[in-house]
């Protein structure tokens, strides 16, 4: 169905039947005949509801019925295509600018479980500080079950005015009983480039030189937003100025973000060739994103990139490109497999919109990234660790790592004082098996001893 027909359909459902009477009295081309048949199907459903449903629907309820039809149909296509009504579209516009009142979680809708699946809590946000973890299932918001909610409706329940409380009922990965976690909403605006530990003299700044003796840098990318690439390139340049001999990039738990940011991050290290390509249903619209010559940093220095099962989309573009170009080894576990492109198409004169999957990402090696519903474990999708660098965690190890990682990100008060219990968490032992493997590779490669 073309965009004009769909906009007309959901914009004035009350006039559908009359419009069809006129339309079908005139000849139509074979090209549009099926479109009209589909519109007539919706019109007949509305007509039947109007005349025989147990109670009369008011105009708002009739529109909601049609919106639900559109939304349910789109979400059956794939988990990333949906419809934004006027309220949701305004909210989407606010969030796309990088500031909104919420708790700081990246989520997708798991319709089988009737819950929001947390792809990643955003570092430094209320959700992150409250203990929300990647893989958590949010089953209720303020006591309201999500099992019959659309993804956009569920997210709207979480958003709200900064400073107001919200309670999420979550089921942690590996557990079965939900727990209630209450936090205050805040203006969500966080940096996307982080390190492992903050600078003691300025806790707002990260110390990116992880191993000061061997001169090995460490950079975490938690999301790919507009400023990410420039901030990343500056961080790498600063490390080189400090004499860095190698680098570990960490995109574990990174849900993705902007394609352009991912391309520019890869371009920091790759001087030629394809970084990623997109394939559309129309070959003429396929795109190829290539590296820019003489744009490299860390030339000749070893790089390892950390991924896990929640590394998705843009983080998979970066890790697969660096792997395919032989520029980095990939350490950890197989990535998520989210390799599709979504565009937002305004309709109804910009009052509402459709978010539609329009293309898929492909690696420089021309292998597929996206994990389609029918995909098998043996198929090509996502990013697998470089052979010999696989690191898997059991549930207890993953939980301990997440708790330790969160503790290391806590910023003490201005005086540096904190409760003894909190200090014990921050200063306690931290085991990061995957990072240890990555550091071992980079150290040995810098010395010329890597396998």
HELIX and SHEET records of a PDB file:
HELIX    1   1 UNK A    3  UNK A   11  1                                   9    
HELIX    2   2 UNK A   13  UNK A   15  5                                   3    
HELIX    3   3 UNK A   16  UNK A   23  1                                   8    
HELIX    4   4 UNK A   30  UNK A   52  1                                  23    
HELIX    5   5 UNK A   59  UNK A   77  1                                  19    
HELIX    6   6 UNK A   86  UNK A   96  1                                  11    
HELIX    7   7 UNK A  126  UNK A  130  1                                   5    
HELIX    8   8 UNK A  151  UNK A  158  1                                   8    
HELIX    9   9 UNK A  228  UNK A  241  1                                  14    
HELIX   10  10 UNK A  259  UNK A  267  1                                   9    
HELIX   11  11 UNK A  283  UNK A  285  5                                   3    
HELIX   12  12 UNK A  314  UNK A  324  1                                  11    
HELIX   13  13 UNK A  348  UNK A  350  5                                   3    
HELIX   14  14 UNK A  395  UNK A  408  1                                  14    
HELIX   15  15 UNK A  420  UNK A  427  1                                   8    
HELIX   16  16 UNK A  433  UNK A  446  1                                  14    
SHEET    1   A 4 UNK A  82  UNK A  84  0                                        
SHEET    2   A 4 UNK A 352  UNK A 362 -1                                        
SHEET    3   A 4 UNK A 274  UNK A 280 -1                                        
SHEET    4   A 4 UNK A 287  UNK A 290 -1                                        
SHEET    1   B 3 UNK A  82  UNK A  84  0                                        
SHEET    2   B 3 UNK A 352  UNK A 362 -1                                        
SHEET    3   B 3 UNK A 340  UNK A 347 -1                                        
SHEET    1   C 2 UNK A 101  UNK A 102  0                                        
SHEET    2   C 2 UNK A 186  UNK A 187 -1                                        
SHEET    1   D 4 UNK A 105  UNK A 110  0                                        
SHEET    2   D 4 UNK A 115  UNK A 121 -1                                        
SHEET    3   D 4 UNK A 137  UNK A 141 -1                                        
SHEET    4   D 4 UNK A 144  UNK A 145 -1                                        
SHEET    1   E 5 UNK A 105  UNK A 110  0                                        
SHEET    2   E 5 UNK A 115  UNK A 121 -1                                        
SHEET    3   E 5 UNK A 137  UNK A 141 -1                                        
SHEET    4   E 5 UNK A 165  UNK A 171 -1                                        
SHEET    5   E 5 UNK A 179  UNK A 184 -1                                        
SHEET    1   F 3 UNK A 193  UNK A 194  0                                        
SHEET    2   F 3 UNK A 216  UNK A 221 -1                                        
SHEET    3   F 3 UNK A 209  UNK A 211 -1                                        
SHEET    1   G 5 UNK A 193  UNK A 194  0                                        
SHEET    2   G 5 UNK A 216  UNK A 221 -1                                        
SHEET    3   G 5 UNK A 246  UNK A 250  1                                        
SHEET    4   G 5 UNK A 302  UNK A 307  1                                        
SHEET    5   G 5 UNK A 329  UNK A 332  1                                        
SHEET    1   H 2 UNK A 197  UNK A 199  0                                        
SHEET    2   H 2 UNK A 202  UNK A 207 -1                                        
END                                                                             
